[in-house]
Amino acid sequence: MIIETTIGGILGTALSVTVLLLVVSFFAAAWRLFAGPTLADRVVALDLLSVLLIVFLVVFRMVSGANAYVYVAIGLALISFLATVAFAHYIERAQGDSDE
């Protein structure tokens, strides 16, 4: 098992597979963040990393049973949404300045 859980059966197996796929996806998105040729690629990769972290927190809440992880996931979702909007505004302004 990737993570130890008291949940058995098919749900425990599904949670373990989910965590494995989340870790693989996290590394793929991190690679795109560091190797992305454009700023837009890096912003999308950063947004994907935040979404994957939110999903991981929710899955970890299912494994551990502690409700605090859901509140952290909600706070991270709100902050990452605002960060994505700010980055999009920055990219739009940067492209607007180069067109003039």
Steps between C-alpha positions, in 0.01 A plus 500: 500500500613850427329647804389317808129517554246323713260501207502161337350341197449668170488851648843457661643372173340786308647754744847348461477508121371857517797611710743330262344670198495835680872474575578413136284790380665733749847418365383540140352842578813602692710406198280722280534780755879491482537417129209698359613710205255784561364681801148382420615135516651562840187671632280213383741249658494694827121501495500126433738444792267688732199298381693176549596609850136578579394156376779339702379678814145376445623143440719523810196612696322184385794291617563671834149608593616844622265773381769770521638396161175598331524851643860529384395380153223763483741776604759385247235490227401860571859622506600309186200639313603853587861426405393361162290808429792725599742309277254515209467875547879533510541300178231705329668827600844373401373401153318831467819697570697308235235565231529877524 
